Amino acid sequence: MTGRPFPPGDYDVVVVGSGPGGLQTSYFLGRLGVRHAVLSADDGPGGMFRRFPLFERLISWTHSTADVPLSSREFEAHDQNSLIADEPELRALVPTVLEEGRRRPAREEMETSLRTFAERAEITVRYGSSWRSTRQDGDRLVLATDDGEYRCRAAVLAIGMTEPWVPEIPGLELAHHYVHVENRPGRYRDRRVIIVGKRNSAFEVGEGVVRQGVRELTLVSPRPPDLGRLARSPLRPWYLTPYDEHVRGAPGRYVLNASVERVERIGDAYRVHTLDPTRVEPIVLEADDVIAATGFEAPLRDLAELGVATVLEGRLPALTPYFESVTVPGVYFAGNVTQAALGLRKHGVASVSSMVCGFRYNARILARHLAESLTGTREERPPVPAERVVPYLLAELDRAPELAMQKGYLARVLSAPAGDLRDEGILPLEVFVDGEVDGVAATLEFDADEEIRPVLYVRRGGLLREAVLPPHPLRRYDALAYREALDDLLGPLLRG
Amino acid sequence: MPDGIVDRLAQLTLFGDLRWPELEAVAHTFEEEVFGAGQRVLRQGISGGAFYVILEGEAVVVIDGEERSRLGRGDYFGEISALTGGVPVADIRAETLLRCLSLPGPQLEPFLLEHPTVMLRMLQAEARRLRDSNRWQ
């Protein structure tokens, strides 16, 4: 085992995971000079993209050309799938591997781009080292691995939310979970398939088996598909095909809103008992295959015993705005588990922290937070002259990729503790709204009608005011009307 | 699907009249949210808030920085701004670890129309609140 990096020992921070979340966090910790180890159970970088998605390309876009250079910050809004970096050679790596004519990467293209990022950024990882258990020892956390113990002041668990999760329905354990579905040509040809679930993975695998020539396909779960949300998502053209066929009456295509009571094995086949609350009679379905597309959980190991509060029956940790366990200090999360940090969720709109385009920015925020809280050093907050404040915020609303991607969740924040405005950077909106410092946060939000609007939060003399501005059909917020609105809103703050 | 949640829902007055499959549908319609002690759940004067039902833990109602009352298991909040389209008149802050079910504000009205017994329970609770507030004056 000699020659492997990061032997067991004492580190300021230990990062667990070598998927996009782990790599992005290590990159920013490195930029800030935070001494840290990176451990991974895998034998190479890529995380979930070493295995998923099974059938389809990703649902997030990567444009290969744009009106801005590929190496610019603005290009990040054109490319939801690359990691971010300060150096041009590390930016926009997905467009460089994307098959000609495509705008959504395949699993293999994601894996390649992440490996390239890890190599070029010289991110060191101790591969083949599984985190097994966790304990506290004074002010240190101790992570036990196959190779020995790692002591640290903060652990960043970038462990993904990709472990199969199956609800406690009698017999459902007989089904194959999504993660165990074989993508082998002809595997589902002429079969009757029931998929339990109605979210991304259910529609993805549904469309996958339809293409194989499935005879009958039924998707069943209690909750109707969230068409409002799906209509805004690139899922629509592919994943929703089974639903589209169901509502138009295609034979052998069914989408049921019913709870699954139990699953039985009858010889080589299955019988699935379901109950639709709007009907008196149960519906009994028969199938050759049952697939549980019932979701995923983060592999939290023994963290619940350590006191880490969880949500969704232990599937995710409950997090603070800085991605720390709400109950056990020092236990942080990166990658798609940061979706558990809720933010304001205005109008029910969630962050996109479950996707690379969301959590890549969370990683930068987390790294700075760790650097500042562990070392006590504070990154400079550059002053913004009063006459520059309005044009600066309008330019950010216009072009900041963080605001465009993480709507209603991330904001450009300027603080005004003593009258002078300082740039606090991009922060979770919740940090400013629930804080006490005077200043302004600018963000883009979906409103109740799913229109995108610029929203300003201004605190002066401790009093917070929310200003929801009108939408613009071309999403250009440098127009005169917005300038005047910001002048009015910020006038008192700028005049001190 | 989340059996634990369904069991807990069945014990709350608000959902006491629902049959099992309906409770299961409710559990799937609402989102579960967990807040650490001190975290804010609803914010005074900020639009777009949700409707919340407390499953576990305690919360405080704070108006202009002043604590007004306490909420616990089975209590709910956010329905007034969700139904009237206004902004919350109070902060709701978690006092302990707080486990809630939430429904985005615009979805509350259609949810109540689909579940009239829940609407009736909510109306009774609002009527009691009104009676109690009159009595105090």
HADDOCK unambig.tbl for C-alpha pairs under 7 A between the chains (distance, minus, plus):
assign (segid A and resid 167 and name CA) (segid B and resid 1 and name CA) 5.64 0.50 0.50
assign (segid A and resid 167 and name CA) (segid B and resid 2 and name CA) 6.63 0.50 0.50
assign (segid A and resid 222 and name CA) (segid B and resid 25 and name CA) 5.60 0.50 0.50
assign (segid A and resid 222 and name CA) (segid B and resid 28 and name CA) 6.87 0.50 0.50
assign (segid A and resid 223 and name CA) (segid B and resid 25 and name CA) 6.22 0.50 0.50
assign (segid A and resid 223 and name CA) (segid B and resid 28 and name CA) 5.70 0.50 0.50
assign (segid A and resid 223 and name CA) (segid B and resid 29 and name CA) 6.53 0.50 0.50
assign (segid A and resid 259 and name CA) (segid B and resid 21 and name CA) 6.66 0.50 0.50
assign (segid A and resid 275 and name CA) (segid B and resid 21 and name CA) 6.87 0.50 0.50
assign (segid A and resid 277 and name CA) (segid B and resid 21 and name CA) 5.37 0.50 0.50
assign (segid A and resid 277 and name CA) (segid B and resid 22 and name CA) 5.75 0.50 0.50
assign (segid A and resid 311 and name CA) (segid B and resid 32 and name CA) 6.78 0.50 0.50
assign (segid A and resid 311 and name CA) (segid B and resid 33 and name CA) 6.67 0.50 0.50
assign (segid A and resid 311 and name CA) (segid B and resid 34 and name CA) 6.18 0.50 0.50
assign (segid A and resid 312 and name CA) (segid B and resid 32 and name CA) 6.44 0.50 0.50
assign (segid A and resid 318 and name CA) (segid B and resid 34 and name CA) 5.82 0.50 0.50
assign (segid A and resid 318 and name CA) (segid B and resid 35 and name CA) 6.88 0.50 0.50
assign (segid A and resid 326 and name CA) (segid B and resid 36 and name CA) 4.86 0.50 0.50
assign (segid A and resid 327 and name CA) (segid B and resid 36 and name CA) 6.72 0.50 0.50
assign (segid A and resid 346 and name CA) (segid B and resid 48 and name CA) 4.37 0.50 0.50
assign (segid A and resid 346 and name CA) (segid B and resid 49 and name CA) 5.52 0.50 0.50
assign (segid A and resid 347 and name CA) (segid B and resid 48 and name CA) 4.54 0.50 0.50
assign (segid A and resid 347 and name CA) (segid B and resid 49 and name CA) 6.21 0.50 0.50
assign (segid A and resid 347 and name CA) (segid B and resid 50 and name CA) 6.91 0.50 0.50
assign (segid A and resid 347 and name CA) (segid B and resid 104 and name CA) 5.58 0.50 0.50
assign (segid A and resid 347 and name CA) (segid B and resid 105 and name CA) 6.32 0.50 0.50
assign (segid A and resid 348 and name CA) (segid B and resid 50 and name CA) 6.90 0.50 0.50
assign (segid A and resid 348 and name CA) (segid B and resid 104 and name CA) 4.58 0.50 0.50
assign (segid A and resid 466 and name CA) (segid B and resid 46 and name CA) 6.28 0.50 0.50
